[in-house]
Amino acid sequence: MHGRLAAGGPVVVGEQTRHFTVMTDRLTFAPFSASLRLEDGRWATVEPPRGLLSPWQMRLLLALGISMLLLAPLVWWMARRLTRPIRVFAEAAERLGADPDAPPLKPSGPSEVRTAIHAFNDMQASLRDHIRQRTQTVAAIAHDLRTPLTRLRFRAEQAPNAVRDRMASDIEEMDALIAQAMAFVRGETTAEAREALDLEALASDCARGFAETGAAVAFEGGGALPVTGDPAALRRALGNLIGNAVKYGGGAHVRAFAETGSAVVEIEDQGPGLPEAELEAVFEPFHRGERSRNRETGGAGLGLTVARQAARAAGGDVTLRNRPEGGLTARLALPLTR
């Protein structure tokens, strides 16, 4: 499309005439080609850019791209520096459930994050004091019960034969309950002795001990599993898990293997399993999946609590899940030691 251009005057484009001056902000007509004869006889031709972007737009985009490349490392470093206190705070919150005695966080970062860290440290101290008071109360009660229990044991010896055996059985039951409560309290108040050990060998030895007593316990290992923890506490945890499988499932199949950086021991049984709502509740102290309250069939309700306590002290955990084909799987997982 061609038109005639006069400086400061109208532009004729096709059959339309559009007026503009040097003060016009924007030319809104379609692409054109305009020629003007200069005083010396030469022609000056004006045409809009033909490309997608004009030269000045290309230069602007290039400058923006170079600026972004130069500023990207600085922006990344500043973002990491600003979010680091938040990441540390989140990691400490996750660690609190497994280790209430972990050292307090050092306040850092923006003022809001420092305020949150101070509140978190106060909450952790309060929880630690609450747990300490609770365990001390349980320990005191369990310890004080030993004295009247000893007196009852001596008096039972003088009771008639008809009731003496029944009294002795009740006393032994009470003594066993107190012993389990004391073991639970010691696990919460005593610092664990952490050392390197082979979880596969420990699980094999525990399974062999049950098999030697006539229990239907089979073991399947896949090689050494180096971990760090308290051998006595972990042995007690494995013994409780295998003992539950034998008691409620009639036997146990113990497997030890490595899985994505973790040493895993799974104990499978052929028992009735548990309702889904009970799979986590049975880890609470004195909670029993067997409701008869008979110690011979339901225990004291501390076995799974002690097992999870020992695993978490070593940086791992104990979980339960129902098997699709029936029965229950108890899984003890600890981080592998490199």
Phi, psi and omega in degrees: 000131183243152176209170179253136185241128173241132184301126178071010183236198182282157173245127180262114180242109184065239179255004182256146178243122180240137182258141174207159176231180179291345179268000181295131182288320187207136174270122187254006180276168185291169177307142187215173172223116185239139180235144181224129179274123181279172184294332181275004177097351179277161181251135174250126183247135180242126178222145175288161179298143182268338184283178179292321180235145177282163181303320182292328176291321177298316179297321180294316179296321178297319179295320178295318179298316179296320179297319179295319178296321180288326183272343184302312179299321180293318179295319178298316180296317180294321179295317177298319181294323181286325183270350182301313178302327179291320178295317179297321179296317179295319178296321179293323178296321178291326182284339185300321182295327182270331185218085178294342181269011178297149180299148180294158179283148175271121182299132178201167178092195180299164184299324180295319179292320178298321177297317178295322179294319176300317179294322179295316179297320177295318179296319179296318178296321179294318178297319180297318178294321179296315179296318180298316179296320180295312181294323177295323178294315179297319180295319181295318180295314181297320180292318182291334179290339182296325183294306177295333179293322177295319178296319178297324180296318178293320181290330178295332179294335181265359182283160177301153182300331184295328183247351186297315181296320179293320177295318179298321179296318179295321180295318178296323178295315178297320180296320179294321177297318179294320179297320179292321177297320179294322178296321178296317180295317179298325179294331180273333186257339183265133178294134181287141176272099185273131177207163180287140179204167178257109183293328179296316179293322180294316179294321178297318181294319178296315180297320179296324178297320177290319181296326180293338178272002178100001179285149180277079183237125178242147182237141177225115182248159180234020181115174184297142178232086182288126178222175177235127180180187178271112183302319182294317181293319180291324176297319178295322179295312179296321178298320178294318181293315179293320179299321177296319179296320179292319184290315187260341183244359178079354180173178183212142171246112186259126177236135177238128183201166177261143182209112176044057176081008181235146171266124188238135170236121178247133178245113182254142177227174181248026183281191183282350183077193181224151171299150183303325180291341182268348187297332177258329183294332183291349177276352178286144181302134176067012174268131183235134175289334177267120193266006186285345183066013176270123184296332181290331182252335185243350180069194181263352180082024180241351185300310180290327178297315179295322180296313179294323178302314181293319181293318181290328176296334178266009178089009181242210181196166175235131179227161178236148173208147177282142178274140180301325181274002180108146182100186186229147175240120173261128186240119174252120183234132177230150177292134177292144176269127180282000000 
